[in-house]
Amino acid sequence: MLMGAGAVLLSGCGSISLLPMPMEPQLYLLRPQAMAPMGAPVPWRLAVGTPDASASLDTTRIALSRSATSMDYFANAAWNDRMPLIVQRSLIETFDSSGRVVSVVRDTAGLESDYLLASEIRDFEARYEAAQGAPQITVSIEVKLVRMSDRTIAASFNASSTAPASANNIDSIVLAFDQAAGGAISQIAAWTFSAAVPVARAAAR
């Protein structure tokens, strides 16, 4: 279906696109506008796990939704990596840029850590409320902070952020993804520092 003058071509999971799909889709970079929380250095090391996600989101395709019961994708457009790996990398970069953590690595690095940040991507799509008009981006990520000394969940949190696309074209939509994802990742980083420090001090005593 074509939507407006700056139309975005859509294709369903099992449907046929209105126009031929190219051999290679146009790749888009997700650059979340996340803010590293300011503060004093903390005495713990963090490992960031690869987020879990449903099959509809564990993909390079850029997801959209037109109802509460459907999922679709933008045709001829894709992220440059699988969404969980992009989110994991963005989380690591945000913690690292804060300069407050002793070390922050992927959980597959094999290095010792005091905490593991486990997460699940619940929502990461462009939502269309009307047949015409630009979508609103919705990002929701549930996180758990696991204390590695005894493998227990120290705390949990659900980060949620939205951002409206300024126009119904893929470039504007990707920029809105940057904003919404950055908001959720900023929330996760700030929450992790507030949740982990007290637990680390209690354990030390």
Phi and psi in degrees as GROMACS dihedral restraints (atoms count N, CA, C in turn):
[ dihedral_restraints ]
;  ai    aj    ak    al  type     phi  dphi    fc
    3     4     5     6     1  -109.1    20    10
    4     5     6     7     1   136.8    20    10
    6     7     8     9     1  -120.3    20    10
    7     8     9    10     1   100.5    20    10
    9    10    11    12     1    74.7    20    10
   10    11    12    13     1  -174.7    20    10
   12    13    14    15     1   -68.6    20    10
   13    14    15    16     1   -40.8    20    10
   15    16    17    18     1   -94.9    20    10
   16    17    18    19     1    55.6    20    10
   18    19    20    21     1   -66.6    20    10
   19    20    21    22     1   147.6    20    10
   21    22    23    24     1  -110.4    20    10
   22    23    24    25     1   122.7    20    10
   24    25    26    27     1   -75.1    20    10
   25    26    27    28     1   132.1    20    10
   27    28    29    30     1  -112.8    20    10
   28    29    30    31     1   150.6    20    10
   30    31    32    33     1  -137.7    20    10
   31    32    33    34     1   139.2    20    10
   33    34    35    36     1   -83.1    20    10
   34    35    36    37     1   167.4    20    10
   36    37    38    39     1   -58.3    20    10
   37    38    39    40     1   -38.2    20    10
   39    40    41    42     1  -123.1    20    10
   40    41    42    43     1    17.2    20    10
   42    43    44    45     1  -103.2    20    10
   43    44    45    46     1   172.9    20    10
   45    46    47    48     1  -102.3    20    10
   46    47    48    49     1   130.2    20    10
   48    49    50    51     1   -65.5    20    10
   49    50    51    52     1   151.6    20    10
   51    52    53    54     1   -69.3    20    10
   52    53    54    55     1   -25.2    20    10
   54    55    56    57     1  -122.7    20    10
   55    56    57    58     1   152.6    20    10
   57    58    59    60     1   -59.4    20    10
   58    59    60    61     1   137.0    20    10
   60    61    62    63     1   -75.6    20    10
   61    62    63    64     1   136.0    20    10
   63    64    65    66     1   -72.2    20    10
   64    65    66    67     1   164.7    20    10
   66    67    68    69     1   -60.9    20    10
   67    68    69    70     1   -39.5    20    10
   69    70    71    72     1  -126.4    20    10
   70    71    72    73     1   125.4    20    10
   72    73    74    75     1   -72.4    20    10
   73    74    75    76     1   160.9    20    10
   75    76    77    78     1   -69.7    20    10
   76    77    78    79     1   127.9    20    10
   78    79    80    81     1   -91.9    20    10
   79    80    81    82     1   140.7    20    10
   81    82    83    84     1  -123.6    20    10
   82    83    84    85     1   142.0    20    10
   84    85    86    87     1   -94.9    20    10
   85    86    87    88     1   131.2    20    10
   87    88    89    90     1   -94.5    20    10
   88    89    90    91     1   119.9    20    10
   90    91    92    93     1  -123.4    20    10
   91    92    93    94     1    82.4    20    10
   93    94    95    96     1   -57.8    20    10
   94    95    96    97     1   136.1    20    10
   96    97    98    99     1   -86.3    20    10
   97    98    99   100     1    65.9    20    10
   99   100   101   102     1   -88.8    20    10
  100   101   102   103     1   146.0    20    10
  102   103   104   105     1  -110.6    20    10
  103   104   105   106     1   124.6    20    10
  105   106   107   108     1   -73.5    20    10
  106   107   108   109     1   126.7    20    10
  108   109   110   111     1   -67.8    20    10
  109   110   111   112     1   137.9    20    10
  111   112   113   114     1   -81.3    20    10
  112   113   114   115     1   158.5    20    10
  114   115   116   117     1   151.6    20    10
  115   116   117   118     1  -177.1    20    10
  117   118   119   120     1   -76.7    20    10
  118   119   120   121     1   155.5    20    10
  120   121   122   123     1   -60.2    20    10
  121   122   123   124     1   151.3    20    10
  123   124   125   126     1  -114.7    20    10
  124   125   126   127     1   151.4    20    10
  126   127   128   129     1   -92.4    20    10
  127   128   129   130     1    33.4    20    10
  129   130   131   132     1  -131.7    20    10
  130   131   132   133     1   159.8    20    10
  132   133   134   135     1  -110.2    20    10
  133   134   135   136     1   140.8    20    10
  135   136   137   138     1  -121.5    20    10
  136   137   138   139     1   134.4    20    10
  138   139   140   141     1  -110.2    20    10
  139   140   141   142     1   137.8    20    10
  141   142   143   144     1  -111.6    20    10
  142   143   144   145     1   118.2    20    10
  144   145   146   147     1   -78.4    20    10
  145   146   147   148     1   160.8    20    10
  147   148   149   150     1   -71.7    20    10
  148   149   150   151     1   123.4    20    10
  150   151   152   153     1   -60.4    20    10
  151   152   153   154     1   143.0    20    10
  153   154   155   156     1   -76.6    20    10
  154   155   156   157     1   155.4    20    10
  156   157   158   159     1  -161.2    20    10
  157   158   159   160     1   153.0    20    10
  159   160   161   162     1   -65.8    20    10
  160   161   162   163     1   163.6    20    10
  162   163   164   165     1   -59.7    20    10
  163   164   165   166     1   -30.3    20    10
  165   166   167   168     1   -71.5    20    10
  166   167   168   169     1   -21.0    20    10
  168   169   170   171     1  -109.0    20    10
  169   170   171   172     1   -18.4    20    10
  171   172   173   174     1   -83.3    20    10
  172   173   174   175     1    69.7    20    10
  174   175   176   177     1  -158.5    20    10
  175   176   177   178     1   169.1    20    10
  177   178   179   180     1   -86.8    20    10
  178   179   180   181     1   -11.2    20    10
  180   181   182   183     1   -73.6    20    10
  181   182   183   184     1   148.7    20    10
  183   184   185   186     1   -92.9    20    10
  184   185   186   187     1   114.2    20    10
  186   187   188   189     1   -84.6    20    10
  187   188   189   190     1   150.1    20    10
  189   190   191   192     1  -143.1    20    10
  190   191   192   193     1   159.7    20    10
  192   193   194   195     1  -139.1    20    10
  193   194   195   196     1   137.9    20    10
  195   196   197   198     1  -112.7    20    10
  196   197   198   199     1    -5.1    20    10
  198   199   200   201     1  -157.6    20    10
  199   200   201   202     1   170.8    20    10
  201   202   203   204     1   -70.5    20    10
  202   203   204   205     1   -11.9    20    10
  204   205   206   207     1  -117.0    20    10
  205   206   207   208     1    10.7    20    10
  207   208   209   210     1  -133.0    20    10
  208   209   210   211     1   154.0    20    10
  210   211   212   213     1  -136.9    20    10
  211   212   213   214     1   138.6    20    10
  213   214   215   216     1  -141.2    20    10
  214   215   216   217     1  -176.8    20    10
  216   217   218   219     1  -141.7    20    10
  217   218   219   220     1   151.4    20    10
  219   220   221   222     1   -72.3    20    10
  220   221   222   223     1   133.1    20    10
  222   223   224   225     1   -77.2    20    10
  223   224   225   226     1   149.1    20    10
  225   226   227   228     1    62.6    20    10
  226   227   228   229     1    21.1    20    10
  228   229   230   231     1  -143.2    20    10
  229   230   231   232     1   143.1    20    10
  231   232   233   234     1  -154.7    20    10
  232   233   234   235     1   154.9    20    10
  234   235   236   237     1   -71.7    20    10
  235   236   237   238     1   161.1    20    10
  237   238   239   240     1   -81.1    20    10
  238   239   240   241     1    -1.5    20    10
  240   241   242   243     1  -158.6    20    10
  241   242   243   244     1   169.0    20    10
  243   244   245   246     1   -62.2    20    10
  244   245   246   247     1   141.3    20    10
  246   247   248   249     1   -55.8    20    10
  247   248   249   250     1   -45.6    20    10
  249   250   251   252     1   -58.7    20    10
  250   251   252   253     1   -36.2    20    10
  252   253   254   255     1   -70.9    20    10
  253   254   255   256     1   -35.2    20    10
  255   256   257   258     1   -64.9    20    10
  256   257   258   259     1   -44.3    20    10
  258   259   260   261     1   -64.5    20    10
  259   260   261   262     1   -43.7    20    10
  261   262   263   264     1   -58.9    20    10
  262   263   264   265     1   -46.2    20    10
  264   265   266   267     1   -63.0    20    10
  265   266   267   268     1   -40.2    20    10
  267   268   269   270     1   -66.0    20    10
  268   269   270   271     1   -39.1    20    10
  270   271   272   273     1   -62.3    20    10
  271   272   273   274     1   -46.5    20    10
  273   274   275   276     1   -61.0    20    10
  274   275   276   277     1   -44.6    20    10
  276   277   278   279     1   -63.1    20    10
  277   278   279   280     1   -36.7    20    10
  279   280   281   282     1   -67.7    20    10
  280   281   282   283     1   -46.5    20    10
  282   283   284   285     1   -64.4    20    10
  283   284   285   286     1   -40.6    20    10
  285   286   287   288     1   -65.3    20    10
  286   287   288   289     1   -40.6    20    10
  288   289   290   291     1   -70.1    20    10
  289   290   291   292     1   -18.4    20    10
  291   292   293   294     1   -67.6    20    10
  292   293   294   295     1   -27.4    20    10
  294   295   296   297     1    69.7    20    10
  295   296   297   298     1    14.1    20    10
  297   298   299   300     1  -103.2    20    10
  298   299   300   301     1   -17.9    20    10
  300   301   302   303     1   -96.0    20    10
  301   302   303   304     1   141.6    20    10
  303   304   305   306     1   -56.8    20    10
  304   305   306   307     1   -47.2    20    10
  306   307   308   309     1  -158.8    20    10
  307   308   309   310     1   148.7    20    10
  309   310   311   312     1  -138.3    20    10
  310   311   312   313     1   123.9    20    10
  312   313   314   315     1  -140.6    20    10
  313   314   315   316     1   167.4    20    10
  315   316   317   318     1   -67.8    20    10
  316   317   318   319     1   150.4    20    10
  318   319   320   321     1   -68.7    20    10
  319   320   321   322     1   -13.5    20    10
  321   322   323   324     1   -89.5    20    10
  322   323   324   325     1     1.7    20    10
  324   325   326   327     1   -72.5    20    10
  325   326   327   328     1   -18.6    20    10
  327   328   329   330     1    78.2    20    10
  328   329   330   331     1    13.6    20    10
  330   331   332   333     1   -97.3    20    10
  331   332   333   334     1   152.6    20    10
  333   334   335   336     1   -66.5    20    10
  334   335   336   337     1   142.8    20    10
  336   337   338   339     1  -143.2    20    10
  337   338   339   340     1   155.6    20    10
  339   340   341   342     1   -89.0    20    10
  340   341   342   343     1   -30.9    20    10
  342   343   344   345     1  -135.7    20    10
  343   344   345   346     1   149.7    20    10
  345   346   347   348     1  -117.2    20    10
  346   347   348   349     1   128.8    20    10
  348   349   350   351     1   -97.0    20    10
  349   350   351   352     1   104.8    20    10
  351   352   353   354     1   -98.7    20    10
  352   353   354   355     1   145.6    20    10
  354   355   356   357     1  -149.3    20    10
  355   356   357   358     1   163.5    20    10
  357   358   359   360     1  -138.9    20    10
  358   359   360   361     1   127.3    20    10
  360   361   362   363     1   -82.2    20    10
  361   362   363   364     1   114.6    20    10
  363   364   365   366     1   -91.4    20    10
  364   365   366   367     1   -42.0    20    10
  366   367   368   369     1  -137.7    20    10
  367   368   369   370     1   138.6    20    10
  369   370   371   372     1  -162.3    20    10
  370   371   372   373     1    69.2    20    10
  372   373   374   375     1  -148.1    20    10
  373   374   375   376     1   164.5    20    10
  375   376   377   378     1   -92.0    20    10
  376   377   378   379     1   123.0    20    10
  378   379   380   381     1  -105.9    20    10
  379   380   381   382     1   124.1    20    10
  381   382   383   384     1   -98.3    20    10
  382   383   384   385     1   119.7    20    10
  384   385   386   387     1   -90.1    20    10
  385   386   387   388     1   -18.7    20    10
  387   388   389   390     1  -140.2    20    10
  388   389   390   391     1   161.0    20    10
  390   391   392   393     1   -62.5    20    10
  391   392   393   394     1   -35.9    20    10
  393   394   395   396     1  -110.7    20    10
  394   395   396   397     1   159.4    20    10
  396   397   398   399     1   103.1    20    10
  397   398   399   400     1   169.2    20    10
  399   400   401   402     1   -83.1    20    10
  400   401   402   403     1   152.4    20    10
  402   403   404   405     1   -85.5    20    10
  403   404   405   406     1   168.4    20    10
  405   406   407   408     1  -108.3    20    10
  406   407   408   409     1   132.2    20    10
  408   409   410   411     1   -85.6    20    10
  409   410   411   412     1   132.9    20    10
  411   412   413   414     1  -122.4    20    10
  412   413   414   415     1   125.7    20    10
  414   415   416   417     1  -126.6    20    10
  415   416   417   418     1   126.7    20    10
  417   418   419   420     1  -136.5    20    10
  418   419   420   421     1   125.2    20    10
  420   421   422   423     1  -132.7    20    10
  421   422   423   424     1   122.6    20    10
  423   424   425   426     1   -94.0    20    10
  424   425   426   427     1   131.4    20    10
  426   427   428   429     1  -125.1    20    10
  427   428   429   430     1   151.0    20    10
  429   430   431   432     1  -131.0    20    10
  430   431   432   433     1   136.1    20    10
  432   433   434   435     1  -101.7    20    10
  433   434   435   436     1   113.0    20    10
  435   436   437   438     1  -101.3    20    10
  436   437   438   439     1   124.2    20    10
  438   439   440   441     1   -80.2    20    10
  439   440   441   442     1   117.7    20    10
  441   442   443   444     1   -73.5    20    10
  442   443   444   445     1   -22.7    20    10
  444   445   446   447     1   -62.8    20    10
  445   446   447   448     1   -34.9    20    10
  447   448   449   450     1  -130.1    20    10
  448   449   450   451     1     9.9    20    10
  450   451   452   453     1    55.9    20    10
  451   452   453   454     1    40.9    20    10
  453   454   455   456     1  -112.0    20    10
  454   455   456   457     1   152.5    20    10
  456   457   458   459     1   -80.2    20    10
  457   458   459   460     1   115.7    20    10
  459   460   461   462     1   -80.3    20    10
  460   461   462   463     1   -34.2    20    10
  462   463   464   465     1  -166.0    20    10
  463   464   465   466     1   162.4    20    10
  465   466   467   468     1  -140.2    20    10
  466   467   468   469     1   159.6    20    10
  468   469   470   471     1  -160.8    20    10
  469   470   471   472     1   147.0    20    10
  471   472   473   474     1  -117.1    20    10
  472   473   474   475     1   115.7    20    10
  474   475   476   477     1   -94.9    20    10
  475   476   477   478     1   133.3    20    10
  477   478   479   480     1  -140.9    20    10
  478   479   480   481     1   136.7    20    10
  480   481   482   483     1  -150.8    20    10
  481   482   483   484     1   145.8    20    10
  483   484   485   486     1  -131.0    20    10
  484   485   486   487     1   157.2    20    10
  486   487   488   489     1  -155.0    20    10
  487   488   489   490     1   132.0    20    10
  489   490   491   492     1   -81.5    20    10
  490   491   492   493     1   138.7    20    10
  492   493   494   495     1   -74.7    20    10
  493   494   495   496     1   140.1    20    10
  495   496   497   498     1   -74.9    20    10
  496   497   498   499     1   -20.0    20    10
  498   499   500   501     1  -155.6    20    10
  499   500   501   502     1   163.0    20    10
  501   502   503   504     1   -91.7    20    10
  502   503   504   505     1    61.9    20    10
  504   505   506   507     1  -138.6    20    10
  505   506   507   508     1   159.3    20    10
  507   508   509   510     1   -64.8    20    10
  508   509   510   511     1   -34.2    20    10
  510   511   512   513     1   -64.7    20    10
  511   512   513   514     1   -44.9    20    10
  513   514   515   516     1   -65.9    20    10
  514   515   516   517     1   -36.7    20    10
  516   517   518   519     1   -67.2    20    10
  517   518   519   520     1   -41.1    20    10
  519   520   521   522     1   -64.1    20    10
  520   521   522   523     1   -39.4    20    10
  522   523   524   525     1   -62.9    20    10
  523   524   525   526     1   -37.0    20    10
  525   526   527   528     1   -69.1    20    10
  526   527   528   529     1   -34.6    20    10
  528   529   530   531     1   -60.5    20    10
  529   530   531   532     1   -42.8    20    10
  531   532   533   534     1   -55.7    20    10
  532   533   534   535     1   -45.1    20    10
  534   535   536   537     1   -68.0    20    10
  535   536   537   538     1   -47.0    20    10
  537   538   539   540     1   -67.2    20    10
  538   539   540   541     1   -44.2    20    10
  540   541   542   543     1   -64.1    20    10
  541   542   543   544     1   -38.9    20    10
  543   544   545   546     1   -62.5    20    10
  544   545   546   547     1   -38.4    20    10
  546   547   548   549     1   -63.4    20    10
  547   548   549   550     1   -44.4    20    10
  549   550   551   552     1   -66.3    20    10
  550   551   552   553     1   -42.7    20    10
  552   553   554   555     1   -68.0    20    10
  553   554   555   556     1   -37.1    20    10
  555   556   557   558     1   -62.0    20    10
  556   557   558   559     1   -41.4    20    10
  558   559   560   561     1   -61.2    20    10
  559   560   561   562     1   -42.8    20    10
  561   562   563   564     1   -63.7    20    10
  562   563   564   565     1   -44.7    20    10
  564   565   566   567     1   -62.9    20    10
  565   566   567   568     1   -47.2    20    10
  567   568   569   570     1   -62.5    20    10
  568   569   570   571     1   -42.4    20    10
  570   571   572   573     1   -64.1    20    10
  571   572   573   574     1   -41.7    20    10
  573   574   575   576     1   -60.6    20    10
  574   575   576   577     1   -43.7    20    10
  576   577   578   579     1   -64.2    20    10
  577   578   579   580     1   -37.8    20    10
  579   580   581   582     1   -74.5    20    10
  580   581   582   583     1   -31.5    20    10
  582   583   584   585     1   -84.6    20    10
  583   584   585   586     1   -34.7    20    10
  585   586   587   588     1   -82.3    20    10
  586   587   588   589     1   -38.3    20    10
  588   589   590   591     1   -60.1    20    10
  589   590   591   592     1   -48.6    20    10
  591   592   593   594     1   -60.7    20    10
  592   593   594   595     1   -38.4    20    10
  594   595   596   597     1   -64.9    20    10
  595   596   597   598     1   -42.1    20    10
  597   598   599   600     1   -63.0    20    10
  598   599   600   601     1   -40.5    20    10
  600   601   602   603     1   -69.3    20    10
  601   602   603   604     1   -38.0    20    10
  603   604   605   606     1   -65.0    20    10
  604   605   606   607     1   -40.1    20    10
  606   607   608   609     1   -65.1    20    10
  607   608   609   610     1   -35.9    20    10
  609   610   611   612     1   -67.1    20    10
  610   611   612   613     1   -34.3    20    10
